[in-house]
């Protein structure tokens, strides 16, 4: 018989309330032992909790969720008790002494939900992301995934491919029957071409989904003492990077996470770009250039005093960038003339910072999904989507191949989609995915 698992599913004590979750075949026995009875399904009942010897441990609310209509698909119970360390420890110790009971492993509740068909893999990943969501965009994306919207898309595509294969098999096996539809070519390949277009468009949005989940990268690039570290600190509203008049102070990437308009933005301070014989500084400069190449937006910072002195500024990098003129407080309005689209700022006075944040927010919002849209967010999603698209394109374009071989390519396309949702064998992935969860999930 399968073990009955239990764990603290709320935050670490001390807290006002602690929630202990139990799942498995021994839930009813455990409730009878600890609280004296099994409460009516989905009703919170105030109970006194005792150990097997009758010693009172605490009192709190007890809830019972019979399987299969529970989170894990098994019988599930929740004990909502006082959140002191001693109370939690006493109840946990009591449960650990019950036969067939053991502490849950990280992600084991969610794993059982997957194994019992209560969640697919995309929903599992969405739940993990929802727990970690720090911005509104991340919350919306993760919630849509947890609700099964991504699964619905992929299962619909797999169903349409399966229908096409069924039409092929019908023509091959029953070509002499009058009730079999006409030419397969006339019926399924236009539909598969439409599906190919949908899949291709979906893949184009993969980078957008990655940005929602992992953040929009903004690299601050410029010469030494251009004000990069000061701007980073000003935007973060705290001292994150060391600010010094000595050129070359920043040697490594300093990253800060910002919430701009409900979107996660990763702001990166980099080493100043210049010619240097110092090996350590050269490595910092190399990393700066890499950061610019990998960024979603590059802010090239220039000292505003160059404008007043009439010096011509050339770009220090080949990457397209947004020009930001720093130290604007050192100039007066009559000497400050910038090109349209360039932004003057002062980290000292705060002038122009709101304008800069708004501009960054506009760049991020252009890459965000529309209302109700849900995007692929994981590397494995993209891998299997590309695999499915390749198999589908081969099936469509291989017009000289026998129809049964083209049907096999269609099968491969559907299998790749099934790997995303976990409907086909993905055993090697499960350990990695469920390891992302805490013990109580």
N, C-alpha and C positions, 0 to 999 in steps of 0.2 A: 504494500500500500504506500502511496505517496506521502511524504512528510507533510505535516502541518507547520507552516512557517509563521513567524511573528516578528515584529520590529516596531520601534518608535518611528512613526511616519511624520510627526510634526517636528518643529525645531528643537534644538538641544535645550535641556533644562538648565537653569530654572525658567519657567514660563507660567503664564496664568493657567493654561490648559495643555495637557499632553495627550496625543492621540496614538494609541497602540493598535496596529492593524494585524489581524490574524486571517490566514487563508489556508484552506485545505480540508481534507476529509474529517479531521478531528475538531472542527470548529464547534459543533453542537456539544460534544463532550466537554470541551474546554469551558464553554459558557455555563453549562450545568454545574461544573466543578467550581468555577470562580465566582459566578453571580447567583447560582442556585437554580436558574432556569434559562430557557432560550426565549428571548422576547419576540413579540410578533414582528414579521418581516418589515424592515424599513421604518420602524417606529423607535424613537429614542425613549428608553426606559431608565429611570433613576434606580440604581442598584447599589448595594453594599458588596464590595469585593472581598473575598476570603481566600486563603490558601487551602491546600488539601486537608490541613489539620483544623480548619475552622477559624484561624486567626484573621481578624479583620485587617485588611491592607489599606483600603481607601474606599470612598464612595464616589460615584460618577455616573455618566450616561453610558448605556450599553446599546449598541445597534447591531442588527443581524441582517445580512443580505444573502439570501439563499441563491446558490448557483442554479442554472447557468447565467442568470441575469444579474451578474455582479461584475465588478471591475476585472477580476481574474477569470471569471467563468466558473469558479469554485464557490463553495460556501465561504463567506467572508464576514468577519465581525470587526467592530471598532469599539475600543474601550476609551472613553474620553474622561480622563481623570485629572486630578490636580497636578500641576507641572513641576513640582519640587523634585529635586534629585532623588531624595529618599523614597518618595512615593513611586516614581517611575522605576527605580531599581527594585523595589519590593515586588511590583507586579511583573516585571520582566523576569525576575528570579523565580517567581511562582510558576509562570508559563514554561520556563525552561525545564522544570521538573516534571511536567506532564508527559506521559508516554507518547512518542511519535512527534513531539514538538521540537523545533530547533529555530535558532535565529535565522532570519532571511539573509541571503547574500545580496550584494548591491544589484539592483535592477531585477530581482527575482520575481516580484509581483508583476511587473510589466512583461517579463518573459513568459510567465504563465498566461497572462492575458493574450499574448501573441499565439502561444501554443494552443490555446483553447478557442482561437478564432475571434476573440473580442477586439483585437487590433491587428492591423497589418504593419509591415515594417516602416512605411512612411509615417503612419500615425505614431508609432513608437518613437521615431526620430523627432517628430513634431512635439511630442510630450517632453522629450529631453530638452529641446530648444525652448519650449514654453517655460520650463522651470528656470532656465538661465536667461530668459528674455529681459533685457535692460531698457529697451526703447519701445515706443508704440508700434513702429514698423515691424520689429522683431515679434512682438506679441501677436499682431494681426497675422503675420505669415505663419507662425508656429501654430496658432489656434486653428487656422484653416487647414493646415496639414493634419493636426490632431483630429479634426472633425471628419477627415476622410476625403477631402476635396481632391488632393493629389491622387489618392488611390482610385477615385471615381474616374478621373481622366484616363489613367493607364489601363484600368480594367475595361473601360469602354473601347479603347483602341485594340486591346487584346481580343475582345469579343468580336469586333468588326473583322479582324484578321481571321479569327476562327470561323466566322461565317463564310468568308471568302474561300477558305480551305474546304469547308463543307460543300460549297458549290462545285469546287474542282473535283472532289471525291465523288460527288453525285454524278457528274458528267462522265467520269471514268468508269464508274461501276454500273450505272444505269442509263447509258447513252441511248439505248433502244426504247426506253420508256417514254410515253407521251407526256407524262405530267412533270418531267424534269425540265426546268427552264432552258431557254435557248442558249446560245453560245456563251460560255463562261467569259471569254475575252470581252464580249460586249458588256457584260454585267459587272464583273469584279474589278478589272484593272482601272477603270476610271475612279471607282471608289477607293482603290488602293493609292492612286495618285493623289486624291484628296487627302487621304490619311497621311501620306508622305509630306504633303505641304503643312499639315497641322503639326506633325512631329518636328519638322525642320524649324518652323516658327517658334515652337516651344523651346527648342534647344538654343535658339538665339537669345532667349531670356535667362539662360543659366547663369551668366555673369551677374545679372541683376539680382537673382536669388542669393547668390554667394555674398553680394554686397550687403543685402538685408541682414543675413545671418552673421557675417564676419566683420562687417564694417566697411565704410567708404574711406579709402586711404588718401590723405592729403599730405604731400611732402613739402616742407619749407626749404627752399634752395636759395643759395646766394653766396656772395663773397664773405670772407671773415668780417665780423663786426657789422654785418648788414642789419642786425637786429632780430635774427631768427629766434634765439632763445628768449629774448624779451617778449616777442610777440607770442610765442608758445605760452609763456607764463601768464601773459595778459588774457589770452583767450581761455586758458584753463582756470583763471582766477586764483591761482596759487603758484608757489615757487616749485616748478618741476625741473627746470633746467638751470644750470649754473650760468650766471651772466657775468662777463668780465670784459674789460677793455683790451685784454691781451688776445690778439688774434690766434685762432686755432684752439681755443679752450674746449670746444665740443669735438670729441673724437669719435663717438659712437652715436647710433640712432637713439634718440629719446622720444618715446611715444606716449601720448596721453589720449584717453578716450573721452569724447564729448558727445552729448546728446543735442543735436541741432535739428529742431523741428520734428522731433520724434524719430530721428534716424541716428544710428551709431556712426560717428566719424572718428577715425584714427588719425590724429594730427602728429606728424613726425618732424622733430627738429634734427637737422643734419649738420655734418661738418662743413665749414666754409670751403668753397671751391677756389683754389689758387694753385700755382706751381709751388711745390715744396720738395725739399731733399730729405725731409724727416720721414722715415719708414712708417712710423705709427700714424702720422698725419696723412700720408699717402693712402693707407688702408682706410682711414675715415672718409677720405674723398671718394675712394672707390665705392664705399658703401652708400655715400650720398647719391652718386650717379645711379647705382642700382635702385635706390629708393625712388628716384625720379622716374626711372623706367617702369617700375612696378606700381606706381601710384595711379589712382583714378583721377587725381587733380594735382597739378604742381603749382605752387605759389612761388614765383621767383621774386625774392625780396631785393630791393635796391635802396640805397641810402638817398634820401631826398635832397641832401646837400649837393649831390651831383647835378641836379637841375639848376640850382642857383649858380653853380660854378660853370654852367654851360658845358659840362662834360657829356659826351655821347656814350650811352650805355649799350653795350652789346650783350646778347643773351649768353649765359654761361653754359647752357645745355641745349641739346638738339630737340628735346621734348617740348611740345606745345604747352604753354604755361599762362597763368594769370599774373600780370605784373602788379606787385604791391610796393608802393613807395613808403618806406618806414621813416620814423623820426620827423614826421611832418610838423611837429611842434617847434622845430628849430627854424622853420621858414615862415614868412608872412604870406598872406594871400596874394600879394602882388608879384611875388617871385615863384608862385606855385602854379605851374601849368602842366597838366598831364594829358595824355592821349585818352580818348574815349575808351571806357572799359577798364582802365587802370585805376587802382584804388589807393589813395593816400591814407595812411594810418599813423597814429601815435600810441605806442605802448605805454608811454608815460601819462598822457592825459586821457586816453581812451577814445580819442577822436577817430572816427572811421571804423571802429571795431564792429559796431552793429551792422554797418554796410557790408563789411567783409563777411561776417557770419551769414547775412542774408544771401550773399552771392554764393557762398559754399552750399547753403541750403537749397538754392535753385539747382545747382549741379546735381546734388544728391536726389532731389525729388524727380528729376527727369529719368532716373534709372529705377524708380520704385514702381511696383506693380499697381495697377488700377484697383479700384474697390472691388473686392470679391475675387480678384485674381490670386492664384497660388502658383509658386514657381519652384523648379528643382533647386534644392539648396545644398546637396551633398555631391562630392566628387563621384561617388558610386552611381548616383542618379544619372549624371552626365555620361558616365562610361557606358551604362546599359542602354541609355537613350540613343547614343551614337551607334552602338552595336545593332540595336533594333532598326535604326534608320538605314544602316548599310545593308542589312539583310533584306529589308523592304525594297530598297532601290535595286538590288540585284534581281529580286523576283520580278520587278516591273520591267527592267531593261533587258532581261535575258529572253528575248522573244524567240530565239532560235532553239532554246532548250526544250526538252519534253515537259509537258505541263506538270507531271508528277514531281520533277526536280524543282520547278518554280514553286510548287506547293511546299516543298521542304524548306525553301528559303523563307516562305511566309511563316512556317512553324517556328523557325529560329527567331524571327522577329518577335513573335508572341512570347516565346520563352524568355527573351531578354527583358521584355516588359514585366513578366512575372517575377523576375529576379528583383526588381525594384520593390515590389510589394511583398515579396517573400512567399509568393504562391508556388514557386518552384524552389528547388534545393539551394539554400544559401547558408548552410550550416557553418561554414568557415567565417561568416560575417557576424553571426549572432553574438559571440563572445565580445567582440569589439563594440558592437552597438549597445548591448545591455550594461557594459562596464561603465558607461557614461552616467549611470544613475546612482543616486545615493541608496543607502540600505533600505529606507522606508518606501522606496518606489519599486 
